[in-house]
Amino acid sequence: MSSGISRRAVFLGAAAVVATAGPLASVAAAAAARAARVPKVLVIGLDGAMIRRIKDAEAPNLDALMASGVTAPSSIYTNPMAPTSSGPGWSTLITGVWPDKHKVVNNDFTGHNLARYPDFLTRVEAAKPGLKTYAVASWNPVTDIIFSAKVDERVSTPSGEYDAGTTSRAVARVKGDVDAVFVHLDNVDHAGHEHGNASQQYLDALKGVDAQVGQIVAAVKSRASYGNEDWLIMITADHGHTAGGGHGGDSWDERQTFMIASGAGLPAGATRYDVRMPDIAVSALHHLGVAVDPAWGLDGRAVQQAVPDSFDSLRGTLQKAVDEGGVGAEVLGFTHVPPSGWRIDNSRMGTGGVTEWRGWSFTTDEFWTKTAQSQQRELNVRARNVFAVADGDEWTDKSFTGTFDSTLISPAFPVTAGGTAALTYTTYYRHEAPQKGEVLVSYGGGAPAVVKTYTSDTSSRVESVRLQVPAGATSAQVHFRYTGGNNWYWSVDGVSISRG
């Protein structure tokens, strides 16, 4: 601090205020004390680890981190975006963008776009070069390729030392002058390849890596300055494993990843379903006070800034499968009842068909992708938690009459008469004629007019449509109309209209 007053003095001074002031002053002082603490980040990557197997293993250190913070199971893509392999997985976690941007689609890193989408430590160096950054990895491409030479220290552990060497190096380094640390541990992945996720050897590997995580976290807490620091600790993985061993395909087990995040301001023992892989990098940047420039095109968002949409409120109402046989008897994952303010117009919808997909439905990635694996539903990567789906392909898998013609209608959003507005939504659309997706907007309850039409494949993306609001209109509604038959599907999420 330029005044010469130490951060510790500021912290202790704020604590003294808490002890002597009234309740309101105490809250303010506590916030000031947190703000005075020095932000630090530790990310530990456990190659090939699965959160449900961590919960089955003897893993007291990981259990403690889950109890003290947020646990967020998540899932990833598959081919043709990228296989469920380490190169694409770690690149996504470390850069904050999906493989369709960073272009790492194999473990050879051929044709990658990491210069355009660099790792989060490189972004820290660019924004705050005074911070000390460090990365150490048991799998050398993480530190040789994904993290750039702009990181203060990159260490690729010699093969003879493996995870034990990576851990000892990480322990030594976090005790020193450092602000942001990434550690990659690999042994769980080896156990997964050799024995599969259903094996005792896999659980034993998780027990071993838990002890190594414990050593690193203990080293953080042993720092003389720890009481004056604000550490965000995140644990994550690049992919899962099959029960028999291996990964790279599109099964639900292979597509598994997660975030465990522990730190000030995160609720203890919470479970989140809206977290995706790119959030790791963005959460680290946010914690370190690095503002994310929209021009960077990052796909992640900070775990500290939860922004659930209205569809997410339906998670507690989701039902088990009715007609779909491959989802699993205990998986909760669909409803036709929209959230408050939304409605579905099925007045032109055919009859019969598969119950789950008769008209627009609200579902999750697990439920939807398990209905028909390997049909690219896995590429709906930018939707989060609960999203809306119109799926003519699955609806027609049971006897039906008529065609699929259903419209999802939003609540009325406030707009400025005669002004402009921006319609934003996340979408993913796979096409086969005569299928069509139409986005229509109505103002003040008037007739809806088409503002966007989908008649060709559209990869997962965030769409933004500029609207010109008519004079006298103060509200706008969005209509998503899907028509087709035994064709493909359309998903929609995160719908909003903002003024100006």
Backbone hydrogen bonds, N-H to C=O, Kabsch-Sander energy under -0.5 kcal/mol:
donor,donor_aa,acceptor,acceptor_aa,energy
4,G,1,M,-1.8
10,V,6,S,-1.8
11,F,7,R,-2.6
12,L,8,R,-2.8
13,G,9,A,-2.4
14,A,10,V,-2.4
15,A,11,F,-2.1
16,A,12,L,-2.0
17,V,13,G,-1.6
18,V,14,A,-1.9
19,A,15,A,-1.6
20,T,16,A,-1.0
20,T,17,V,-0.8
21,A,17,V,-2.4
26,S,22,G,-2.4
27,V,23,P,-2.1
28,A,24,L,-2.1
29,A,25,A,-2.7
30,A,26,S,-2.5
31,A,27,V,-2.1
32,A,28,A,-2.3
33,A,29,A,-2.6
34,R,30,A,-2.2
35,A,31,A,-2.4
36,A,32,A,-1.7
37,R,33,A,-0.7
37,R,34,R,-1.0
38,V,228,N,-2.4
40,K,230,D,-2.5
41,V,179,D,-2.4
42,L,232,L,-2.5
43,V,181,V,-2.7
44,I,234,M,-2.8
45,G,43,V,-0.5
45,G,183,V,-3.6
46,L,44,I,-0.5
46,L,236,T,-3.1
47,D,45,G,-0.8
47,D,185,L,-2.5
49,A,46,L,-2.1
53,R,50,M,-0.6
54,I,50,M,-1.9
55,K,51,I,-1.8
57,A,53,R,-1.3
59,A,57,A,-1.2
63,D,59,A,-2.6
64,A,60,P,-2.0
65,L,61,N,-1.7
66,M,62,L,-2.3
67,A,63,D,-2.4
68,S,64,A,-1.6
69,G,65,L,-0.7
69,G,66,M,-0.6
70,V,261,A,-2.9
71,T,270,A,-2.7
72,A,259,M,-2.9
74,S,257,T,-2.5
76,I,255,R,-1.6
81,M,78,T,-1.5
82,A,78,T,-1.0
84,T,248,G,-0.6
85,S,83,P,-2.3
89,G,85,S,-2.0
90,W,86,S,-3.0
91,S,87,G,-1.7
92,T,88,P,-2.1
93,L,89,G,-2.2
94,I,90,W,-2.4
95,T,91,S,-2.1
96,G,92,T,-1.9
101,K,98,W,-2.3
102,H,98,W,-1.8
103,K,99,P,-2.0
105,V,103,K,-0.9
112,H,109,F,-1.4
113,N,102,H,-3.5
116,R,113,N,-0.6
117,Y,113,N,-1.7
119,D,146,I,-0.5
120,F,94,I,-2.0
123,R,119,D,-1.6
124,V,120,F,-1.9
125,E,121,L,-2.3
126,A,122,T,-1.9
127,A,123,R,-2.2
128,K,124,V,-3.4
131,L,128,K,-2.2
133,T,131,L,-0.5
134,Y,180,A,-2.1
135,A,153,E,-2.2
136,V,182,F,-2.3
137,A,155,V,-2.0
138,S,184,H,-1.1
140,N,138,S,-0.7
142,V,139,W,-1.8
143,T,139,W,-0.5
143,T,140,N,-0.7
144,D,140,N,-2.8
145,I,141,P,-2.1
146,I,141,P,-2.1
147,F,142,V,-2.2
151,V,148,S,-1.7
153,E,133,T,-1.1
155,V,135,A,-2.7
157,T,137,A,-2.4
157,T,155,V,-0.7
161,E,158,P,-1.7
162,Y,158,P,-1.8
164,A,161,E,-0.7
165,G,161,E,-1.7
166,T,162,Y,-2.3
167,T,163,D,-2.9
168,S,164,A,-2.3
169,R,165,G,-2.3
170,A,166,T,-2.4
171,V,167,T,-2.9
172,A,168,S,-2.1
173,R,169,R,-2.2
174,V,170,A,-2.6
175,K,171,V,-0.8
176,G,173,R,-1.8
178,V,176,G,-1.2
179,D,132,K,-2.7
180,A,132,K,-2.0
181,V,41,V,-2.3
182,F,134,Y,-2.1
183,V,43,V,-2.7
184,H,136,V,-2.0
185,L,45,G,-2.8
189,D,47,D,-0.6
189,D,186,D,-0.6
190,H,186,D,-1.3
191,A,187,N,-2.2
192,G,188,V,-2.3
193,H,189,D,-2.4
194,E,190,H,-2.3
195,H,191,A,-2.6
196,G,191,A,-0.8
196,G,192,G,-1.3
197,N,242,T,-2.5
198,A,243,A,-1.1
199,S,196,G,-1.4
203,L,199,S,-1.4
204,D,200,Q,-2.6
205,A,201,Q,-2.2
206,L,202,Y,-2.0
207,K,203,L,-2.2
208,G,204,D,-2.3
209,V,205,A,-2.6
210,D,206,L,-2.1
211,A,207,K,-1.6
212,Q,208,G,-1.4
213,V,209,V,-2.6
214,G,210,D,-2.4
215,Q,211,A,-1.9
216,I,212,Q,-2.0
217,V,213,V,-2.7
218,A,214,G,-2.4
219,A,215,Q,-1.8
220,V,216,I,-1.8
221,K,217,V,-2.3
222,S,218,A,-1.1
223,R,220,V,-1.4
226,Y,223,R,-1.7
228,N,225,S,-1.9
229,E,226,Y,-2.0
230,D,38,V,-3.2
231,W,229,E,-0.6
232,L,40,K,-2.5
233,I,231,W,-0.6
233,I,262,S,-2.7
234,M,42,L,-2.8
234,M,232,L,-0.5
235,I,260,I,-2.5
236,T,44,I,-2.0
237,A,258,F,-0.7
240,G,254,E,-1.9
242,T,246,G,-2.3
255,R,251,S,-1.5
256,Q,253,D,-1.3
257,T,74,S,-2.0
259,M,72,A,-1.7
260,I,235,I,-2.3
261,A,70,V,-2.6
261,A,259,M,-0.5
262,S,233,I,-2.7
266,L,263,G,-1.9
269,G,66,M,-0.8
269,G,69,G,-0.6
270,A,69,G,-1.2
270,A,267,P,-1.1
272,R,71,T,-2.3
279,D,276,R,-2.0
280,I,277,M,-1.6
281,A,93,L,-0.7
282,V,278,P,-1.3
283,S,279,D,-2.7
284,A,280,I,-1.9
285,L,281,A,-2.2
286,H,282,V,-2.6
287,H,283,S,-2.3
288,L,284,A,-1.7
289,G,286,H,-1.5
290,V,285,L,-2.7
291,A,289,G,-0.8
293,D,291,A,-0.6
296,W,293,D,-2.4
297,G,294,P,-1.5
299,D,96,G,-2.4
300,G,96,G,-1.4
305,Q,302,A,-1.8
306,A,304,Q,-0.5
312,D,309,D,-0.8
313,S,309,D,-0.6
313,S,310,S,-0.8
314,L,311,F,-2.0
315,R,312,D,-1.7
317,T,314,L,-2.4
318,L,314,L,-0.6
318,L,315,R,-1.2
319,Q,334,F,-2.8
321,A,331,V,-0.5
331,V,328,G,-1.1
332,L,330,E,-0.5
333,G,319,Q,-3.3
334,F,319,Q,-1.1
335,T,362,F,-1.5
342,W,339,P,-2.1
343,R,409,I,-2.1
345,D,407,T,-3.0
346,N,344,I,-0.8
349,M,346,N,-1.5
350,G,403,T,-2.2
351,T,401,T,-1.2
353,G,399,S,-3.1
354,V,395,W,-2.1
357,W,354,V,-1.3
358,R,355,T,-1.5
359,G,357,W,-1.3
361,S,389,V,-2.8
362,F,335,T,-2.5
363,T,387,F,-2.7
364,T,333,G,-0.7
368,W,364,T,-2.7
369,T,365,D,-2.4
370,K,366,E,-1.7
371,T,367,F,-0.8
371,T,368,W,-0.7
372,A,368,W,-0.6
372,A,369,T,-0.6
375,Q,372,A,-0.7
379,L,376,Q,-1.6
380,N,377,R,-1.5
381,V,379,L,-1.9
383,A,380,N,-0.9
385,N,273,Y,-0.8
387,F,363,T,-2.3
388,A,492,V,-2.7
389,V,361,S,-2.9
390,A,490,W,-2.7
392,G,390,A,-0.5
392,G,488,W,-0.9
393,D,488,W,-1.7
395,W,391,D,-2.0
396,T,392,G,-1.7
397,D,394,E,-1.7
398,K,395,W,-0.8
401,T,351,T,-2.1
404,F,484,G,-2.6
405,D,403,T,-0.7
406,S,482,Y,-1.9
407,T,345,D,-1.9
408,L,480,F,-2.6
409,I,343,R,-3.1
409,I,407,T,-0.5
410,S,478,V,-2.6
413,F,411,P,-0.6
413,F,476,A,-3.3
415,V,474,T,-1.8
417,A,415,V,-0.6
418,G,470,P,-1.3
419,G,416,T,-2.4
421,A,467,L,-2.1
422,A,498,S,-2.7
423,L,421,A,-0.5
423,L,465,V,-2.9
424,T,422,A,-0.6
424,T,496,S,-2.9
425,Y,463,E,-1.9
426,T,493,D,-3.2
427,T,461,R,-2.8
428,Y,491,S,-1.7
429,Y,458,T,-2.4
430,R,489,Y,-2.1
435,Q,432,E,-2.0
436,K,483,T,-2.5
437,G,454,Y,-2.1
438,E,481,R,-2.8
439,V,452,K,-3.3
440,L,438,E,-0.6
440,L,479,H,-2.9
441,V,449,A,-2.5
442,S,477,Q,-2.3
444,G,475,S,-1.8
446,G,443,Y,-2.1
449,A,441,V,-2.2
451,V,439,V,-3.4
452,K,439,V,-1.5
454,Y,437,G,-3.6
455,T,453,T,-0.6
458,T,429,Y,-3.2
461,R,427,T,-2.2
463,E,425,Y,-3.3
463,E,461,R,-0.6
465,V,423,L,-3.2
466,R,464,S,-0.5
467,L,421,A,-3.5
469,V,419,G,-2.7
469,V,467,L,-0.7
473,A,470,P,-1.7
476,A,413,F,-2.1
477,Q,442,S,-2.6
479,H,440,L,-3.1
480,F,408,L,-3.0
481,R,438,E,-2.7
481,R,479,H,-0.7
482,Y,406,S,-2.6
482,Y,480,F,-0.5
483,T,436,K,-2.5
484,G,404,F,-2.2
487,N,485,G,-2.3
489,Y,430,R,-1.0
490,W,390,A,-2.0
491,S,428,Y,-2.7
492,V,388,A,-2.4
493,D,426,T,-2.1
496,S,424,T,-2.4
498,S,422,A,-2.2
500,G,420,T,-2.7
